[in-house]
Amino acid sequence: MGLFGFLKPRPSAAELQEAANRQLAAEDLSQYKVIHTTLVDVTLTNPDGSERQQVIRGLRVGDALQVKTFKIKGVSAMFVLNASGQIAGHLSLILAERLTEEYQNARILAVVHAITGGEAGESLGCDVDLY
């Protein structure tokens, strides 16, 4: 129990990811079309100062991710975030625009398909499946 007996400690990143993965496991993904893609801009620093490479390093195959849509100068874009809300990368602008047009108000689920690279000083990459 937290301070004064009523404040709960903030969940850890691992606890948040575990909860997101439990929610994903409850979904029947077989009913959805799957789009396999690779996140872009995975070597940038996020506005909060976190490093996207560090965010990706904390991901595992099968982890549930959040997809957030926004507009940049009138163009649709989609960030992909871990369960803690840290940006791992984003979808290509072409794919984001297509998804926005085809699935205007749909909820898009993302799951880590593979973590790539990371050998001999190479940057990490992240492949995801979108549902």
C-alpha positions as CSV (number, residue, x, y, z in Angstrom):
1,M,0.0,0.0,0.0
2,G,1.2,3.5,-0.8
3,L,1.6,6.7,1.0
4,F,-1.2,7.4,3.6
5,G,-2.6,4.0,2.9
6,F,-4.5,5.0,-0.3
7,L,-2.0,6.0,-3.0
8,K,-0.8,3.0,-5.0
9,P,2.8,3.0,-6.4
10,R,3.0,3.6,-10.1
11,P,3.2,0.3,-12.1
12,S,6.6,-0.5,-13.5
13,A,7.2,-0.6,-17.3
14,A,7.2,-4.4,-17.0
15,E,3.9,-4.5,-15.2
16,L,2.3,-2.2,-17.8
17,Q,3.6,-4.3,-20.7
18,E,2.4,-7.5,-19.0
19,A,-1.1,-6.0,-18.6
20,A,-1.1,-4.9,-22.3
21,N,0.0,-8.4,-23.3
22,R,-2.9,-9.9,-21.3
23,Q,-5.4,-7.7,-23.0
24,L,-3.9,-8.6,-26.4
25,A,-4.2,-12.3,-25.5
26,A,-7.9,-11.9,-25.0
27,E,-8.4,-10.6,-28.5
28,D,-9.4,-12.9,-31.4
29,L,-6.9,-11.6,-33.9
30,S,-7.8,-14.3,-36.5
31,Q,-10.7,-12.1,-37.6
32,Y,-8.5,-9.3,-38.7
33,K,-6.4,-8.6,-41.8
34,V,-2.7,-8.6,-40.9
35,I,-0.2,-6.0,-42.2
36,H,3.5,-6.7,-41.6
37,T,5.7,-3.6,-41.6
38,T,8.9,-2.2,-40.1
39,L,9.0,0.9,-37.9
40,V,10.8,3.9,-39.2
41,D,12.9,6.6,-37.4
42,V,13.9,4.1,-34.7
43,T,17.2,5.9,-34.0
44,L,15.7,9.2,-32.9
45,T,15.5,10.8,-29.5
46,N,11.9,11.2,-28.3
47,P,10.5,14.6,-27.1
48,D,10.7,13.3,-23.5
49,G,14.4,12.6,-23.9
50,S,14.1,8.8,-24.1
51,E,16.0,7.0,-26.8
52,R,14.0,4.9,-29.2
53,Q,16.8,2.4,-29.4
54,Q,16.4,1.9,-25.6
55,V,12.6,1.6,-26.0
56,I,13.1,-1.1,-28.6
57,R,15.7,-2.9,-26.5
58,G,13.0,-3.4,-23.9
59,L,10.5,-5.0,-26.3
60,R,10.0,-8.7,-26.8
61,V,8.4,-10.6,-29.7
62,G,4.7,-10.8,-29.0
63,D,4.5,-7.6,-27.0
64,A,1.4,-5.5,-27.5
65,L,2.1,-1.9,-28.7
66,Q,-0.1,1.2,-28.9
67,V,-0.7,3.0,-32.2
68,K,-1.5,6.7,-32.0
69,T,-2.6,8.8,-35.0
70,F,-1.9,12.5,-35.4
71,K,-1.5,15.0,-38.2
72,I,1.7,16.7,-39.2
73,K,1.1,19.7,-41.5
74,G,-2.2,18.1,-42.7
75,V,-0.6,14.6,-43.3
76,S,-1.6,11.6,-41.2
77,A,1.1,10.0,-39.2
78,M,1.1,7.1,-36.6
79,F,3.4,6.7,-33.7
80,V,3.9,3.2,-32.2
81,L,4.5,3.2,-28.5
82,N,5.3,0.6,-25.8
83,A,2.8,0.0,-22.9
84,S,4.5,2.8,-20.9
85,G,3.7,5.3,-23.7
86,Q,7.3,5.7,-25.0
87,I,7.7,6.0,-28.7
88,A,9.5,3.1,-30.4
89,G,9.1,4.5,-33.9
90,H,6.4,5.3,-36.4
91,L,4.8,3.8,-39.4
92,S,5.9,5.1,-42.8
93,L,3.9,8.1,-43.8
94,I,2.5,6.3,-46.9
95,L,1.2,3.4,-44.8
96,A,-0.2,5.8,-42.1
97,E,-2.1,7.7,-44.8
98,R,-3.4,4.6,-46.4
99,L,-4.6,3.2,-43.0
100,T,-6.2,6.5,-42.1
101,E,-8.1,6.5,-45.3
102,E,-9.2,2.9,-45.3
103,Y,-9.9,2.5,-41.5
104,Q,-10.8,6.0,-40.4
105,N,-12.1,5.4,-36.9
106,A,-10.9,1.8,-36.4
107,R,-8.7,0.8,-33.5
108,I,-5.3,-0.5,-34.8
109,L,-3.6,-3.2,-32.8
110,A,0.2,-3.6,-33.1
111,V,2.3,-6.6,-32.0
112,V,6.1,-7.0,-32.1
113,H,6.9,-9.5,-34.8
114,A,10.7,-9.3,-34.6
115,I,13.6,-7.2,-33.2
116,T,16.3,-7.0,-35.8
117,G,19.9,-5.8,-36.0
118,G,21.9,-4.9,-32.9
119,E,25.0,-6.9,-34.0
120,A,28.5,-5.3,-34.3
121,G,27.3,-1.8,-33.3
122,E,24.3,-2.0,-35.7
123,S,21.1,-0.2,-34.7
124,L,18.1,-2.2,-33.6
125,G,15.0,-2.4,-35.8
126,C,11.5,-3.4,-35.0
127,D,9.1,-5.3,-37.3
128,V,5.4,-5.2,-36.3
129,D,2.2,-6.9,-37.3
130,L,-0.8,-4.5,-37.5
131,Y,-4.3,-5.8,-37.0
